[in-house]
Amino acid sequence: MADKHYDITYLQNTVRLLKSLKDHSYTFFQDIDSGSVIDLGCGAGNDVIELSKMLGEQVKVIGVDHDPVMLEQGRTQSQALAVNTEFILSEAFPLPFQNNAIAGLRSERLIQHLQHPEKVFADIHRILADGAPLVIIETDWHSLSFYTEFVDTGKKINAYLTDVKVNNGFAARRITSYLQSLDFKDIQFEIHPFIVNSLEEANEYFWIDRIVKEAAELGYISEAERKDFYEALQSSDEKSYFSCSINLVIASCIK
């Protein structure tokens, strides 16, 4: 990507917005009573800790991420809470686990960042034990909707996001095909819409201001389009009818 579409502050902010979706995603693992569960692309480790609290001390929850700064924050938090966790520095491919060794795997908003997702899904399939649950949460960036008269500019911004800014901008729409190609069983798919009603929240959770500015700087929209579009967002916010929405999806299955 041109720049990461996230940092620690961004991830911590979205924890609040996505709490109910996160809590729901943990329930797919609630019957696991031994072995190891992986949170792949764990970031600062919030989900690792919450999963460990739910699963108890007989199950180790392993956070895997390529960012050492985020992993260190996860380690610090988990040590303070004395939960059964481990944090491993690794890319999403190849994964440093033996074949059929993992009791479950969760991944949230990771696949969108991968240039070769099919390799990662194949490696996930390799390390999961037979019957192990897999849960993938993804952002459908193409569903990002702005409610202004500047529809064409909104389309261009979406195209910038899905085709340029995000490595795999249509990841949410391709997940089930990845799973089907590897013969995962009992594939289920859910759509969870999220709506924010202030420009401040849109900037905090979706980085709308940064995205619009970047799209103009790189020539995907003109400066005049940026100005008109963002002023329309500001106007609707000042008049209390601002609205912005995006879908997140959950795909679940078993090996």
C-alpha positions as a Markdown table, in Angstrom:
| # | Residue | x | y | z |
|---|---|---|---|---|
| 1 | Met | 0.0 | 0.0 | 0.0 |
| 2 | Ala | 1.1 | 3.6 | -0.4 |
| 3 | Asp | 0.9 | 3.9 | 3.4 |
| 4 | Lys | -0.6 | 1.5 | 5.9 |
| 5 | His | -4.2 | 2.1 | 6.4 |
| 6 | Tyr | -3.8 | 1.6 | 10.2 |
| 7 | Asp | -1.6 | 2.2 | 13.2 |
| 8 | Ile | -1.9 | 1.3 | 16.9 |
| 9 | Thr | -4.2 | 4.3 | 17.5 |
| 10 | Tyr | -6.4 | 3.4 | 14.6 |
| 11 | Leu | -6.7 | -0.2 | 15.7 |
| 12 | Gln | -7.5 | 0.8 | 19.3 |
| 13 | Asn | -10.2 | 3.2 | 18.1 |
| 14 | Thr | -11.9 | 0.5 | 15.9 |
| 15 | Val | -12.0 | -1.9 | 18.9 |
| 16 | Arg | -14.8 | 0.3 | 20.3 |
| 17 | Leu | -16.7 | 0.4 | 17.1 |
| 18 | Leu | -16.4 | -3.3 | 16.4 |
| 19 | Lys | -16.9 | -4.7 | 19.9 |
| 20 | Ser | -20.1 | -6.6 | 19.2 |
| 21 | Leu | -18.7 | -8.0 | 15.9 |
| 22 | Lys | -15.5 | -9.1 | 17.7 |
| 23 | Asp | -17.5 | -10.7 | 20.6 |
| 24 | His | -19.6 | -12.6 | 18.0 |
| 25 | Ser | -16.4 | -13.8 | 16.2 |
| 26 | Tyr | -15.1 | -15.4 | 19.4 |
| 27 | Thr | -18.1 | -17.6 | 19.8 |
| 28 | Phe | -17.0 | -19.9 | 16.9 |
| 29 | Phe | -14.2 | -21.1 | 19.2 |
| 30 | Gln | -16.1 | -21.5 | 22.4 |
| 31 | Asp | -16.1 | -25.3 | 22.3 |
| 32 | Ile | -12.3 | -25.6 | 22.1 |
| 33 | Asp | -10.9 | -26.9 | 25.4 |
| 34 | Ser | -7.3 | -27.8 | 24.6 |
| 35 | Gly | -4.5 | -27.0 | 22.1 |
| 36 | Ser | -3.7 | -23.7 | 20.5 |
| 37 | Val | -5.8 | -21.1 | 18.7 |
| 38 | Ile | -4.2 | -18.5 | 16.5 |
| 39 | Asp | -5.2 | -14.9 | 15.9 |
| 40 | Leu | -3.4 | -14.1 | 12.6 |
| 41 | Gly | -2.6 | -10.5 | 12.1 |
| 42 | Cys | -3.2 | -9.8 | 15.7 |
| 43 | Gly | -2.0 | -6.2 | 15.9 |
| 44 | Ala | -1.7 | -5.0 | 19.4 |
| 45 | Gly | -3.3 | -8.2 | 20.8 |
| 46 | Asn | -6.7 | -7.1 | 22.1 |
| 47 | Asp | -8.4 | -10.1 | 20.5 |
| 48 | Val | -5.8 | -12.5 | 21.7 |
| 49 | Ile | -6.4 | -11.5 | 25.2 |
| 50 | Glu | -10.2 | -11.6 | 24.9 |
| 51 | Leu | -10.1 | -15.0 | 23.3 |
| 52 | Ser | -7.8 | -16.3 | 26.1 |
| 53 | Lys | -10.1 | -15.0 | 28.8 |
| 54 | Met | -13.0 | -16.8 | 27.2 |
| 55 | Leu | -11.2 | -20.1 | 26.5 |
| 56 | Gly | -9.3 | -20.4 | 29.8 |
| 57 | Glu | -5.9 | -21.6 | 30.8 |
| 58 | Gln | -6.0 | -25.0 | 29.0 |
| 59 | Val | -6.0 | -23.3 | 25.6 |
| 60 | Lys | -3.1 | -21.2 | 24.4 |
| 61 | Val | -4.0 | -18.3 | 22.2 |
| 62 | Ile | -1.2 | -17.3 | 19.9 |
| 63 | Gly | -1.0 | -13.8 | 18.3 |
| 64 | Val | 0.9 | -13.7 | 15.0 |
| 65 | Asp | 1.9 | -10.4 | 13.4 |
| 66 | His | 4.7 | -8.9 | 11.4 |
| 67 | Asp | 4.9 | -5.6 | 13.4 |
| 68 | Pro | 7.2 | -5.9 | 16.4 |
| 69 | Val | 5.9 | -2.7 | 18.0 |
| 70 | Met | 2.3 | -4.0 | 18.1 |
| 71 | Leu | 3.4 | -7.4 | 19.3 |
| 72 | Glu | 5.3 | -5.8 | 22.2 |
| 73 | Gln | 2.2 | -4.0 | 23.3 |
| 74 | Gly | 0.3 | -7.2 | 23.2 |
| 75 | Arg | 2.9 | -9.0 | 25.3 |
| 76 | Thr | 2.8 | -6.2 | 27.9 |
| 77 | Gln | -1.0 | -6.2 | 28.1 |
| 78 | Ser | -1.2 | -10.0 | 28.4 |
| 79 | Gln | 1.5 | -10.3 | 31.1 |
| 80 | Ala | -0.3 | -7.8 | 33.2 |
| 81 | Leu | -3.5 | -9.9 | 33.0 |
| 82 | Ala | -1.7 | -13.3 | 33.4 |
| 83 | Val | -3.6 | -15.0 | 30.5 |
| 84 | Asn | -2.3 | -18.0 | 28.5 |
| 85 | Thr | -1.0 | -16.2 | 25.4 |
| 86 | Glu | 2.0 | -16.2 | 23.2 |
| 87 | Phe | 3.0 | -13.6 | 20.6 |
| 88 | Ile | 5.1 | -14.6 | 17.5 |
| 89 | Leu | 6.7 | -12.3 | 15.0 |
| 90 | Ser | 6.0 | -13.7 | 11.6 |
| 91 | Glu | 4.7 | -12.8 | 8.1 |
| 92 | Ala | 1.4 | -14.4 | 7.2 |
| 93 | Phe | 3.2 | -16.8 | 4.9 |
| 94 | Pro | 4.9 | -19.1 | 5.6 |
| 95 | Leu | 3.4 | -19.7 | 9.1 |
| 96 | Pro | 5.8 | -21.3 | 11.7 |
| 97 | Phe | 3.6 | -24.2 | 12.7 |
| 98 | Gln | 3.5 | -27.9 | 12.0 |
| 99 | Asn | 0.9 | -29.6 | 9.8 |
| 100 | Asn | -2.5 | -30.2 | 11.5 |
| 101 | Ala | -1.3 | -28.7 | 14.7 |
| 102 | Ile | -3.7 | -25.8 | 15.4 |
| 103 | Ala | -7.2 | -26.1 | 17.0 |
| 104 | Gly | -8.6 | -22.9 | 15.5 |
| 105 | Leu | -7.7 | -19.8 | 13.7 |
| 106 | Arg | -9.1 | -16.3 | 13.5 |
| 107 | Ser | -8.1 | -13.4 | 11.3 |
| 108 | Glu | -9.5 | -9.9 | 11.3 |
| 109 | Arg | -8.9 | -7.4 | 8.5 |
| 110 | Leu | -5.7 | -9.1 | 7.3 |
| 111 | Ile | -6.6 | -10.6 | 3.9 |
| 112 | Gln | -7.1 | -7.1 | 2.4 |
| 113 | His | -3.4 | -6.4 | 3.0 |
| 114 | Leu | -2.1 | -9.5 | 1.2 |
| 115 | Gln | -0.7 | -9.5 | -2.3 |
| 116 | His | -0.9 | -13.3 | -2.5 |
| 117 | Pro | -3.9 | -14.4 | -0.3 |
| 118 | Glu | -4.2 | -17.8 | -1.9 |
| 119 | Lys | -0.8 | -18.8 | -0.4 |
| 120 | Val | -1.9 | -17.7 | 3.0 |
| 121 | Phe | -5.2 | -19.6 | 2.9 |
| 122 | Ala | -3.3 | -22.7 | 1.7 |
| 123 | Asp | -0.9 | -22.4 | 4.7 |
| 124 | Ile | -3.8 | -21.9 | 7.1 |
| 125 | His | -5.4 | -25.1 | 5.7 |
| 126 | Arg | -2.1 | -26.9 | 6.2 |
| 127 | Ile | -1.7 | -26.0 | 9.9 |
| 128 | Leu | -5.3 | -26.5 | 11.0 |
| 129 | Ala | -6.4 | -29.8 | 12.5 |
| 130 | Asp | -9.3 | -31.6 | 10.9 |
| 131 | Gly | -12.5 | -30.2 | 12.2 |
| 132 | Ala | -10.9 | -26.9 | 13.4 |
| 133 | Pro | -12.8 | -23.7 | 13.0 |
| 134 | Leu | -11.6 | -20.9 | 10.8 |
| 135 | Val | -13.1 | -17.4 | 11.1 |
| 136 | Ile | -12.2 | -14.5 | 8.7 |
| 137 | Ile | -13.4 | -10.9 | 9.3 |
| 138 | Glu | -12.9 | -8.5 | 6.4 |
| 139 | Thr | -13.8 | -4.9 | 5.4 |
| 140 | Asp | -15.7 | -4.6 | 2.2 |
| 141 | Trp | -14.1 | -1.3 | 1.0 |
| 142 | His | -16.2 | -1.2 | -2.1 |
| 143 | Ser | -19.3 | -0.9 | 0.1 |
| 144 | Leu | -18.1 | 2.4 | 1.6 |
| 145 | Ser | -20.9 | 4.9 | 1.0 |
| 146 | Phe | -21.0 | 8.6 | 1.2 |
| 147 | Tyr | -24.3 | 10.4 | 1.1 |
| 148 | Thr | -23.6 | 13.6 | -0.9 |
| 149 | Glu | -24.6 | 14.9 | -4.3 |
| 150 | Phe | -21.0 | 14.3 | -5.5 |
| 151 | Val | -21.7 | 10.7 | -6.5 |
| 152 | Asp | -19.0 | 10.5 | -9.2 |
| 153 | Thr | -16.3 | 11.7 | -6.8 |
| 154 | Gly | -17.4 | 9.1 | -4.3 |
| 155 | Lys | -17.1 | 6.4 | -7.0 |
| 156 | Lys | -13.5 | 7.6 | -7.8 |
| 157 | Ile | -12.6 | 7.5 | -4.1 |
| 158 | Asn | -13.9 | 4.0 | -3.8 |
| 159 | Ala | -12.0 | 3.0 | -6.9 |
| 160 | Tyr | -8.8 | 4.5 | -5.4 |
| 161 | Leu | -9.3 | 2.5 | -2.2 |
| 162 | Thr | -10.1 | -0.9 | -3.8 |
| 163 | Asp | -7.8 | -0.7 | -6.8 |
| 164 | Val | -4.8 | 1.2 | -5.4 |
| 165 | Lys | -4.7 | 1.9 | -1.7 |
| 166 | Val | -5.6 | -1.5 | -0.4 |
| 167 | Asn | -3.5 | -4.4 | -1.8 |
| 168 | Asn | -6.6 | -6.7 | -2.0 |
| 169 | Gly | -9.4 | -4.3 | -2.0 |
| 170 | Phe | -12.0 | -6.8 | -2.9 |
| 171 | Ala | -10.9 | -9.4 | -0.4 |
| 172 | Ala | -14.2 | -9.5 | 1.4 |
| 173 | Arg | -16.0 | -10.5 | -1.8 |
| 174 | Arg | -13.4 | -13.2 | -2.6 |
| 175 | Ile | -13.2 | -15.0 | 0.7 |
| 176 | Thr | -15.7 | -17.7 | 0.0 |
| 177 | Ser | -13.9 | -18.6 | -3.3 |
| 178 | Tyr | -10.6 | -19.0 | -1.4 |
| 179 | Leu | -12.3 | -21.3 | 1.1 |
| 180 | Gln | -14.1 | -23.3 | -1.6 |
| 181 | Ser | -10.9 | -23.9 | -3.5 |
| 182 | Leu | -9.4 | -25.6 | -0.5 |
| 183 | Asp | -12.5 | -27.7 | 0.3 |
| 184 | Phe | -13.2 | -26.1 | 3.7 |
| 185 | Lys | -16.5 | -27.4 | 5.0 |
| 186 | Asp | -19.7 | -25.7 | 6.3 |
| 187 | Ile | -18.9 | -22.3 | 4.9 |
| 188 | Gln | -21.1 | -19.5 | 6.3 |
| 189 | Phe | -21.1 | -15.9 | 5.4 |
| 190 | Glu | -22.5 | -12.9 | 7.3 |
| 191 | Ile | -22.7 | -9.2 | 6.4 |
| 192 | His | -22.5 | -6.6 | 9.2 |
| 193 | Pro | -23.2 | -3.0 | 8.2 |
| 194 | Phe | -21.6 | -0.1 | 10.2 |
| 195 | Ile | -23.0 | 3.4 | 10.1 |
| 196 | Val | -21.4 | 6.5 | 11.6 |
| 197 | Asn | -23.3 | 9.8 | 11.9 |
| 198 | Ser | -20.6 | 12.4 | 12.3 |
| 199 | Leu | -17.6 | 13.4 | 10.2 |
| 200 | Glu | -15.4 | 13.2 | 13.3 |
| 201 | Glu | -16.3 | 9.5 | 13.7 |
| 202 | Ala | -15.8 | 8.9 | 9.9 |
| 203 | Asn | -12.3 | 10.4 | 10.2 |
| 204 | Glu | -11.5 | 8.5 | 13.3 |
| 205 | Tyr | -12.7 | 5.0 | 12.2 |
| 206 | Phe | -12.3 | 5.1 | 8.4 |
| 207 | Trp | -9.7 | 7.9 | 7.9 |
| 208 | Ile | -12.0 | 9.6 | 5.4 |
| 209 | Asp | -10.1 | 12.9 | 5.6 |
| 210 | Arg | -6.7 | 11.2 | 4.9 |
| 211 | Ile | -8.1 | 9.1 | 2.1 |
| 212 | Val | -9.7 | 12.0 | 0.3 |
| 213 | Lys | -6.6 | 14.1 | 0.6 |
| 214 | Glu | -4.4 | 11.3 | -0.6 |
| 215 | Ala | -6.6 | 10.5 | -3.6 |
| 216 | Ala | -6.3 | 14.2 | -4.7 |
| 217 | Glu | -2.6 | 14.4 | -4.1 |
| 218 | Leu | -2.1 | 11.3 | -6.3 |
| 219 | Gly | -4.4 | 12.5 | -9.0 |
| 220 | Tyr | -7.3 | 10.1 | -8.7 |
| 221 | Ile | -9.6 | 13.1 | -8.1 |
| 222 | Ser | -9.0 | 16.7 | -8.9 |
| 223 | Glu | -8.4 | 19.3 | -6.2 |
| 224 | Ala | -11.7 | 20.9 | -7.1 |
| 225 | Glu | -13.5 | 17.5 | -6.6 |
| 226 | Arg | -11.7 | 17.1 | -3.3 |
| 227 | Lys | -12.8 | 20.5 | -2.1 |
| 228 | Asp | -16.4 | 20.2 | -3.2 |
| 229 | Phe | -16.7 | 16.6 | -1.8 |
| 230 | Tyr | -15.2 | 17.3 | 1.6 |
| 231 | Glu | -17.1 | 20.6 | 2.0 |
| 232 | Ala | -20.3 | 18.7 | 1.3 |
| 233 | Leu | -19.4 | 16.2 | 4.1 |
| 234 | Gln | -18.7 | 19.1 | 6.4 |
| 235 | Ser | -22.0 | 20.8 | 5.5 |
| 236 | Ser | -24.0 | 17.7 | 6.2 |
| 237 | Asp | -22.2 | 17.2 | 9.5 |
| 238 | Glu | -22.9 | 20.8 | 10.6 |
| 239 | Lys | -26.6 | 20.3 | 9.7 |
| 240 | Ser | -26.8 | 17.0 | 11.6 |
| 241 | Tyr | -27.6 | 14.7 | 8.7 |
| 242 | Phe | -24.2 | 13.3 | 8.0 |
| 243 | Ser | -24.1 | 9.6 | 7.3 |
| 244 | Cys | -21.4 | 7.2 | 6.1 |
| 245 | Ser | -21.6 | 3.4 | 6.0 |
| 246 | Ile | -19.4 | 0.4 | 5.3 |
| 247 | Asn | -19.9 | -3.4 | 5.5 |
| 248 | Leu | -17.8 | -5.8 | 7.3 |
| 249 | Val | -18.2 | -9.5 | 6.6 |
| 250 | Ile | -17.5 | -12.7 | 8.6 |
| 251 | Ala | -16.8 | -15.9 | 6.8 |
| 252 | Ser | -16.7 | -19.0 | 9.0 |
| 253 | Cys | -16.0 | -22.7 | 8.2 |
| 254 | Ile | -14.2 | -25.8 | 9.4 |
| 255 | Lys | -11.3 | -27.7 | 7.9 |
